[in-house]
Amino acid sequence: MKMKTFIRTAALLVTAAVATPAFAGGVTIAQKDDSKLKLEAKVFMGLTDYKKTFNTTALGVLKNGKNKYSNTRTRSASLDRAYLGIKYYFDSDWMMRITYDVNNESKAKTNAGLGKTQQVFLKYAYLEGKLMGDAVVLRLGQSHTPWIDYEQGLWKHRYVSKVMSDTYGYDSSSQLGLGLKGKVDMFHYFATVTDGKSYSSAQNFKGGSTGLDYKVRVGLTPIEGLTVDAQFNNGFNGTKSSTNSGTRQTFNQFMVTYGMGHDFRVGANYMSDKRDVLATNKRTKSDAIGVWGWVNITDKIGAYARLEEQKNKSTLTATQTAQKVKRYVLGAEYSPRKNVKLSLAIDNAKTTNLGNVTNASETARRYGLFSEFKF
């Protein structure tokens, strides 16, 4: 590279980084004609007290020779998520994106025995193009699934709590495949055909599943502020094999929300999940309901809450009782400046009849300081 070209390129990057204001979509670090290169990052970090209480009595588990409650407690800092992404806009209609995700995975010791808990995953790697304006937009590659990112945009407090379909493992946030999305007047939609595996375990053609997953979200905004959405998922989550084994999932979700801009939003969800194990013809069923909301009291101070209940609806034996989870999240938020959020919050989940065993229970509670900072 000639010295003049190098100096000119370096000056452009420095000027863009300093002069371009940070915002939710990242910062522009280079631009030429209609093409634009943007860099973005987001970090979730917490300073929390986590306690789990487990009633072993009903399960006949002994601690110190006696049936009783067992407790675990952790007080620590945690880096829950760190995203780094690049977006390149070819023009106003076509773009590509690559985003990496650093995630604390306590189970993961897969990197050649290194035993590192902070794993780096490829979250997104896709091409997007407008085929018919905003009405038909193509997604090709490892991209968002139709629902989770959409609801997170309405909930706005992912750094404290996931949305329900993500929390209870009904859906994953990114998968490899093909998608079409769009909006026309009050109608919007997003449909995908994917390999069914989560982004952290996407496969290639040598180790892939023989089944495809189909996910659809359709919605309406009939009046300003009101959203009505439905989700329909059908597939094997990457478990189907050529020997006709695997587990088929049929998942439906409905959600209604209402809000006004940055002032407030409230929402309610209902979801139903069925899993059929092909090899044994065994079916498991569960459903969940939830209500949530947030309000900004001032430009810098807000509050939010979630209330959820999930229940196992599978056929039980005479000695079993359906497992149930009740969860609540309460928090107060302070934003000292744009793109920085700090929250004091509590997240409490109690599971009763754990494993469908009557009176077995587990309570997990996390409270403390949660934060999100991004550019």
C-alpha positions, 0 to 999 in steps of 0.5 A, a space after each residue: 500500500 502506498 504511503 498516501 493511501 495508507 495515511 488517507 485510510 487511517 485518517 478516515 477510520 480515525 475521523 469516523 470513530 471520533 466524529 460518528 456518534 455511537 448508537 444502537 446500530 453501531 458506528 460507521 468506520 468506513 464509507 464510499 458511495 453507497 457502501 458502508 462498513 459498521 462495527 458494533 458491540 454489546 456487553 452484559 455484565 452482572 455483580 450478583 448473589 445467586 442461591 439455589 435451594 433444593 428439597 431432596 426429601 421427596 427424592 430420597 436423597 441424603 445430605 450428611 446422612 439425613 433427608 433435608 434441604 441442600 443449598 448452594 450460594 455464589 456471590 460473584 461478578 459475571 460476564 454473561 454476554 459479549 457480542 462483537 459484530 461487523 455489518 457491510 452494506 453493499 448499498 441500500 438494499 443488500 448487506 452482510 453481517 458477521 457477529 461473534 458471541 462470548 458466552 459463559 458455558 459452564 458445561 463446555 470443555 470442548 476446546 481441546 481440553 482447555 477447560 475454558 468457560 468463556 466460549 466464543 461462538 459464531 452467532 450470525 453470519 448471513 447475507 440479507 437482500 431486499 427482493 421486493 423492497 421491504 415486502 420481501 427480504 431474503 436472509 441466507 446463512 446463520 441468522 435470527 430465528 423469527 421470534 426471540 430477537 423480535 420479542 427482545 426488541 419489545 421487552 428491551 431488558 434482555 441483559 437481565 432476563 431472556 424472553 420465555 421461549 428462550 428461557 425454557 428452551 422452546 426455541 433458539 435465537 439463531 440457526 443456519 438456513 434460509 429466511 424470508 421476512 417483510 412488512 406491508 402496511 399493518 402486516 409483518 412476517 418472518 419465515 425460516 427453513 433451517 437445520 434446527 440446531 442452535 448457533 452454538 452447535 450448527 453442523 456441516 453436510 457430513 454431520 447434519 440431520 436429515 430433517 429440516 425445521 420450519 418456523 413462522 412468525 406472523 403479526 399485525 399492528 392494527 393501531 399505533 402501539 398495539 402488536 398481535 403476533 403468532 408463532 408456529 414451529 415444526 421440526 426436529 431441532 437437528 435430532 432426526 437421523 436416517 434411521 427415523 429416530 429423533 424428536 419432533 417438536 410442535 411449538 405454538 406461541 401467541 403474544 399481544 403487546 401495547 406501548 407508546 414509543 419509549 414511554 412504556 410497553 406491556 405484553 402477555 404470552 401464551 405458548 404450547 409445546 409438544 415433543 414426540 420421540 419417534 423411536 418410542 412414540 412417547 409424547 411430552 407436553 408443556 405450556 407457559 403463560 407470562 405477563 411483562 411490562 416496563 415503564 420509563 418514569 424519566 429519561 434516565 429512570 425506569 422500572 420493569 417486571 415479568 411474571 411467568 408460569 410453566 407447567 408440564 402437561 404430559 400424561 402422568 402416572 398415579 404417583 406423579 404430580 405435574 412439574 410447575 415453574 413460577 418465576 418473577 423478575 423485578 427491577 429498577 433501571 438507571 441510564 446515566 447516558 445513551 447506550 449504558 443501562 444499570 439495573 438493580 433487579 431480582 430474578 426468582 424461579 421456583 420449581 415444584 414437583 420437580 421431575 414430576 415427583 410430589 413435594 420435590 422442589 427447587 428455588 433459584 434466586 439471583 439478585 444484584 446489579 445488572 448492566 448493558 453497555 454497547 455501541 
